[in-house]
């Protein structure tokens, strides 16, 4: 589906963004954090990155039509603004989106919530049963996610065993 392809493209274009000037800092990190309800500051930003991606994605008229969103107020009311990875499950349920278990086959464009309080976006349909390909903010080359180790936006391959849930944005 074209709208989900656009979502994946937005996320993938951000790969390589790095923190600047210290942990959880930098102009792009502040931009990501501004997509949440919290004031930008040096706090972990993986969920903020996903909020930013979705905000950018919702600028597309085709995406707005898919959710029957008309006008800025409707878009702002619909999109996530949370800084917590696990909170995306609550948001998804409120918006009548599908929250799927780790046993579901991930599709490109799904949000993926990990057991270790982290979130990313699936960028390729899951082919096998043991891993998924993602783009994630506030991680590093080794795949660590915490306030001292995460340093940028990375493309990752993660084991399905680390997944808590998937959120399917479009059927």
C-alpha positions as MATLAB code, in Angstrom:
seq = 'XXXXXXXXXXXXXXXXXXXXXXXXXXXXXXXXXXXXXXXXXXXXXXXXXXXXXXXXXXXXXXXXXXXXXXXXXXXXXXXXXXXXXXXXXXXXXXXXXXXXXXXXXXXXXXXXXXXXXXXXXXXXXXXXXXXXXXXXXXXXXXXXXXXXXXXXXXXXXXXXXXXXXXXXXXX';
ca = [
       0.000    0.000    0.000;
       1.394    3.375   -1.051;
       0.804    5.241    2.243;
       2.847    2.712    4.251;
       5.617    2.823    1.674;
       5.817    6.576    2.309;
       6.037    5.975    6.057;
       8.978    3.609    5.549;
      10.639    6.115    3.202;
      10.397    8.896    5.788;
      11.953    6.684    8.460;
      14.704    5.387    6.181;
      15.721    8.902    5.103;
      16.549    9.665    8.734;
      19.116    6.858    9.074;
      22.442    8.443    9.951;
      21.094   11.326   12.041;
      23.343   11.566   15.086;
      23.171   13.284   18.448;
      25.235   16.487   18.605;
      26.662   18.181   21.676;
      26.052   15.376   24.150;
      23.666   12.616   25.055;
      20.090   13.002   23.763;
      20.984   16.389   22.282;
      21.219   18.063   18.922;
      19.042   20.051   16.538;
      17.394   17.013   14.921;
      16.808   15.361   18.295;
      15.034   18.527   19.470;
      12.961   18.419   16.277;
      11.932   14.819   16.986;
      11.146   15.614   20.618;
       8.970   18.559   19.571;
       6.524   16.016   18.085;
       5.586   14.941   21.644;
       3.785   16.690   24.489;
       7.069   17.120   26.423;
       9.409   20.066   26.165;
      12.597   19.101   24.286;
      15.433   18.309   26.703;
      18.079   15.584   27.109;
      15.651   12.669   27.546;
      15.485    9.364   25.609;
      13.826   10.002   22.260;
      12.972    6.711   20.517;
       9.213    7.305   20.898;
       9.601   10.962   19.916;
      11.258    9.806   16.699;
       8.205    7.673   15.852;
       5.847   10.551   16.727;
       7.838   12.768   14.352;
       7.728   10.177   11.547;
       3.966    9.828   11.887;
       3.511   13.618   12.013;
       5.465   13.968    8.772;
       3.579   11.062    7.181;
       0.227   12.623    8.026;
       1.086   15.649    5.863;
       0.288   13.463    2.837;
      -3.254   13.918    1.494;
      -3.575   10.211    0.650;
      -2.736    9.275    4.230;
      -5.196   11.849    5.581;
      -7.893   10.368    3.348;
      -7.133    6.830    4.587;
      -8.003    7.945    8.138;
     -10.717   10.456    7.165;
      -8.690   13.295    8.668;
      -9.682   16.754    7.520;
      -7.703   19.746    8.706;
      -4.836   20.378   11.076;
      -6.944   19.997   14.208;
      -8.091   16.492   13.227;
      -4.537   15.452   12.337;
      -3.134   16.756   15.622;
      -5.898   15.009   17.580;
      -5.219   11.691   15.840;
      -1.422   11.466   15.860;
       0.611   10.131   18.807;
       2.383   12.658   21.023;
       3.855   10.340   23.642;
       7.422    9.949   24.834;
       6.857    6.396   26.084;
       7.283    3.318   23.899;
       4.725    1.193   25.761;
       2.208    4.059   25.641;
       1.862    3.518   21.880;
      -0.263    0.442   22.614;
      -2.786    2.619   24.485;
      -2.754    5.192   21.672;
      -3.299    2.497   19.047;
      -6.273    1.039   20.913;
      -7.812    4.514   21.291;
      -7.492    5.006   17.511;
      -8.906    1.534   16.733;
      -5.632    0.340   15.264;
      -4.585   -3.284   15.500;
      -2.161   -4.181   18.286;
      -0.666   -7.525   17.319;
       1.345  -10.027   19.374;
       4.972  -10.827   18.632;
       3.786  -14.025   16.925;
       2.179  -11.998   14.105;
       4.130  -11.594   10.871;
       5.464   -8.030   10.785;
       4.787   -5.918    7.714;
       6.688   -2.910    6.416;
       5.153    0.134    8.072;
       4.217   -1.611   11.321;
       5.369    0.024   14.522;
       7.303   -2.415   16.688;
       7.422   -2.141   20.448;
      10.215   -4.032   22.149;
      10.182   -5.648   25.597;
      13.016   -3.349   26.694;
      10.859   -0.177   26.456;
      11.922    0.813   22.953;
      10.089    1.419   19.666;
      10.924    1.438   15.966;
       9.340    0.964   12.575;
       9.470   -2.228   10.529;
      10.943   -1.449    7.113;
      10.622   -4.838    5.383;
       7.934   -7.501    5.522;
       9.030  -10.294    7.841;
      10.085  -13.288    5.782;
      11.393  -15.709    8.378;
      10.378  -16.336   11.944;
      13.417  -15.162   13.866;
      14.140  -11.512   12.974;
      12.775   -8.219   11.657;
      14.353   -5.208    9.955;
      13.708   -1.837   11.513;
      14.651    1.817   11.671;
      14.981    3.122   15.221;
      15.931    6.354   16.919;
      18.020    6.611   20.092;
      19.936    3.409   19.483;
      23.488    2.665   18.344;
      25.397    0.300   16.069;
      25.279   -2.429   18.715;
      21.527   -1.999   19.098;
      21.631   -0.664   22.638;
      18.856    1.621   23.791;
      19.303    3.731   26.851;
      19.965    7.340   27.729;
      23.740    6.916   27.599;
      24.266    4.405   24.766;
      21.786    5.500   22.081;
      23.396    7.990   19.719;
      21.338    8.240   16.552;
      18.956    6.805   13.988;
      19.998    3.349   12.828;
      18.784    0.571   10.601;
      18.653   -2.603   12.710;
      17.916   -6.319   12.515;
      16.280   -7.430   15.752;
      15.223  -10.847   17.047;
      11.464  -11.369   17.146;
      11.954  -12.725   20.665;
      12.618   -9.129   21.825;
       9.271   -7.862   20.466;
       6.426   -6.999   22.808;
       3.890   -6.074   20.097;
       3.339   -4.661   16.626;
       0.953   -1.869   15.722;
      -0.582   -2.129   12.270;
      -1.389    1.378   11.033;
      -3.320    0.305    7.951;
      -4.952   -3.023    7.144;
];
